[in-house]
Amino acid sequence: MFSLFGKRHEARRLDRDCRAIIRSDELAYRPSHLEKIGALVIEYLEQARKTGSIEPIDPPNWLKNVHREARKKHDQARLSAATLAIIYLRAQKLGEDGTPVCRNIDNYLLKWRTEPSPSGTTDVEQETPP
């Protein structure tokens, strides 16, 4: 019973954090910045899934290091992207309770998906500091 309550509590916390990050970024930044965040989230999730495991995984240490470095360097795009990727991976570990969190992040990624260029890479403008 306690683990079930714990999973639901964790899922609600992740959902709240996910919504707060997405809402604050959408209010504060231009679409090009949001597209950059979306591209980075996709990149981080693809790299994390390269372990070959079909089971949901814990956020890898390299992703936590990216998060830490982005926070130190005040790189908001990388910080938001790493945080959303970590939240996504943790929500996947929760199974059915984490599904709404993953859905919220998937919707964000669909909304701010960048169009691939003919070369197969995504064109993302570099954000200039204010």
The 8 nearest C-alpha neighbors of each residue, nearest first, counted from 0:
[[1, 3, 2, 4, 5, 6, 7, 8],
 [0, 2, 4, 3, 5, 6, 7, 8],
 [3, 1, 5, 4, 0, 6, 7, 8],
 [2, 4, 6, 0, 5, 1, 7, 8],
 [5, 3, 1, 7, 2, 6, 8, 0],
 [4, 6, 2, 8, 3, 7, 1, 9],
 [7, 5, 9, 3, 8, 4, 10, 2],
 [8, 6, 10, 4, 9, 5, 96, 11],
 [7, 9, 5, 11, 10, 6, 4, 12],
 [8, 10, 6, 12, 7, 11, 5, 13],
 [9, 11, 7, 13, 97, 12, 8, 96],
 [12, 10, 14, 8, 9, 13, 15, 7],
 [13, 11, 9, 15, 14, 10, 16, 8],
 [12, 14, 16, 10, 15, 11, 17, 9],
 [15, 13, 11, 17, 100, 12, 16, 10],
 [14, 16, 12, 18, 13, 17, 11, 19],
 [17, 15, 13, 19, 14, 18, 12, 20],
 [18, 16, 14, 20, 19, 15, 13, 21],
 [17, 19, 21, 15, 16, 20, 22, 14],
 [18, 20, 16, 22, 17, 21, 23, 15],
 [21, 19, 17, 23, 18, 22, 24, 16],
 [20, 22, 18, 24, 19, 23, 25, 17],
 [23, 21, 19, 25, 24, 20, 18, 26],
 [22, 24, 26, 20, 25, 21, 19, 27],
 [23, 25, 27, 21, 26, 22, 28, 20],
 [26, 24, 22, 23, 27, 28, 21, 33],
 [27, 25, 23, 24, 28, 22, 29, 21],
 [26, 28, 24, 25, 23, 29, 22, 32],
 [29, 27, 24, 25, 32, 26, 30, 33],
 [28, 30, 32, 31, 33, 27, 25, 26],
 [29, 31, 33, 32, 34, 28, 111, 25],
 [32, 30, 34, 33, 29, 124, 35, 123],
 [33, 31, 35, 30, 29, 34, 28, 36],
 [34, 32, 30, 36, 35, 31, 111, 37],
 [33, 35, 111, 37, 31, 36, 32, 113],
 [34, 36, 32, 38, 33, 37, 123, 39],
 [37, 35, 33, 39, 80, 76, 34, 38],
 [36, 38, 34, 40, 108, 35, 39, 111],
 [39, 37, 35, 41, 36, 40, 34, 42],
 [38, 40, 42, 36, 41, 37, 80, 43],
 [41, 39, 80, 37, 43, 42, 38, 84],
 [42, 40, 44, 38, 39, 43, 45, 37],
 [41, 43, 39, 45, 40, 44, 38, 46],
 [44, 42, 46, 40, 45, 41, 39, 47],
 [43, 45, 47, 41, 46, 42, 84, 40],
 [46, 44, 42, 48, 47, 43, 41, 49],
 [47, 45, 43, 49, 44, 48, 42, 50],
 [46, 48, 44, 45, 49, 43, 50, 59],
 [49, 47, 45, 50, 46, 44, 51, 52],
 [50, 48, 51, 46, 47, 45, 52, 44],
 [49, 51, 48, 52, 47, 46, 53, 56],
 [52, 50, 49, 53, 48, 54, 47, 56],
 [53, 51, 54, 50, 48, 55, 56, 49],
 [52, 54, 51, 55, 48, 56, 50, 49],
 [53, 55, 52, 56, 92, 51, 91, 48],
 [56, 54, 92, 91, 53, 57, 88, 52],
 [57, 55, 54, 58, 88, 92, 52, 89],
 [56, 58, 59, 88, 89, 55, 92, 85],
 [57, 59, 85, 88, 56, 62, 60, 89],
 [60, 58, 62, 61, 57, 63, 47, 56],
 [59, 61, 63, 62, 64, 58, 65, 57],
 [60, 62, 64, 63, 59, 65, 58, 66],
 [63, 61, 65, 64, 60, 59, 66, 58],
 [62, 64, 66, 60, 65, 61, 67, 59],
 [63, 65, 61, 67, 62, 66, 68, 60],
 [66, 64, 62, 68, 63, 67, 69, 61],
 [67, 65, 63, 69, 64, 81, 78, 68],
 [66, 68, 64, 70, 65, 69, 63, 71],
 [69, 67, 71, 65, 70, 66, 64, 72],
 [70, 68, 74, 78, 72, 66, 71, 67],
 [69, 71, 73, 67, 68, 72, 78, 66],
 [70, 72, 68, 69, 73, 67, 74, 66],
 [71, 73, 69, 74, 70, 68, 75, 67],
 [74, 72, 70, 71, 75, 69, 78, 68],
 [75, 73, 69, 72, 77, 76, 78, 70],
 [74, 76, 78, 77, 73, 79, 69, 70],
 [77, 75, 36, 79, 78, 74, 80, 35],
 [78, 76, 80, 79, 75, 74, 69, 81],
 [77, 79, 75, 69, 81, 76, 66, 80],
 [80, 78, 82, 76, 77, 81, 75, 83],
 [81, 79, 40, 77, 36, 83, 82, 78],
 [80, 82, 84, 78, 66, 83, 79, 77],
 [83, 81, 79, 85, 84, 80, 78, 86],
 [82, 84, 86, 80, 85, 81, 87, 79],
 [85, 83, 87, 81, 86, 82, 40, 44],
 [86, 84, 82, 88, 87, 83, 58, 81],
 [85, 87, 83, 89, 84, 88, 90, 82],
 [88, 86, 84, 90, 85, 89, 101, 83],
 [89, 87, 91, 85, 90, 86, 58, 84],
 [88, 90, 86, 92, 91, 87, 85, 57],
 [91, 89, 97, 87, 93, 92, 88, 86],
 [90, 92, 88, 93, 89, 94, 55, 97],
 [91, 93, 89, 55, 90, 94, 88, 56],
 [94, 92, 97, 90, 91, 96, 6, 95],
 [95, 93, 91, 92, 97, 96, 98, 90],
 [94, 96, 98, 97, 93, 91, 99, 90],
 [97, 95, 94, 98, 93, 10, 7, 6],
 [98, 96, 90, 93, 10, 100, 95, 94],
 [97, 99, 101, 95, 100, 96, 102, 94],
 [100, 98, 102, 101, 97, 103, 96, 14],
 [101, 99, 14, 103, 102, 97, 98, 90],
 [100, 102, 98, 104, 103, 99, 87, 105],
 [101, 103, 99, 105, 100, 104, 106, 98],
 [104, 102, 106, 100, 101, 105, 99, 107],
 [103, 105, 107, 101, 106, 102, 108, 100],
 [106, 104, 102, 108, 107, 103, 101, 109],
 [107, 105, 109, 103, 104, 108, 102, 110],
 [108, 106, 104, 110, 105, 109, 111, 103],
 [107, 109, 105, 37, 111, 106, 110, 112],
 [110, 108, 106, 112, 107, 111, 105, 37],
 [109, 111, 107, 108, 112, 106, 105, 34],
 [112, 110, 34, 108, 109, 37, 107, 33],
 [113, 111, 109, 108, 110, 34, 37, 114],
 [114, 112, 34, 115, 111, 121, 38, 122],
 [113, 115, 116, 121, 112, 122, 120, 123],
 [116, 114, 121, 120, 119, 113, 117, 122],
 [115, 117, 118, 119, 120, 121, 122, 114],
 [118, 116, 119, 115, 120, 121, 114, 122],
 [119, 117, 116, 120, 115, 121, 122, 114],
 [120, 118, 117, 116, 115, 121, 122, 114],
 [121, 119, 116, 115, 118, 122, 117, 114],
 [122, 120, 115, 116, 123, 113, 114, 119],
 [121, 123, 116, 120, 124, 115, 113, 114],
 [124, 122, 35, 121, 125, 31, 34, 113],
 [123, 125, 126, 31, 122, 35, 32, 34],
 [124, 126, 127, 123, 32, 31, 35, 122],
 [125, 127, 124, 32, 128, 31, 76, 35],
 [128, 126, 125, 129, 124, 32, 31, 74],
 [127, 129, 126, 125, 74, 75, 73, 32],
 [128, 127, 126, 28, 29, 27, 125, 75]]
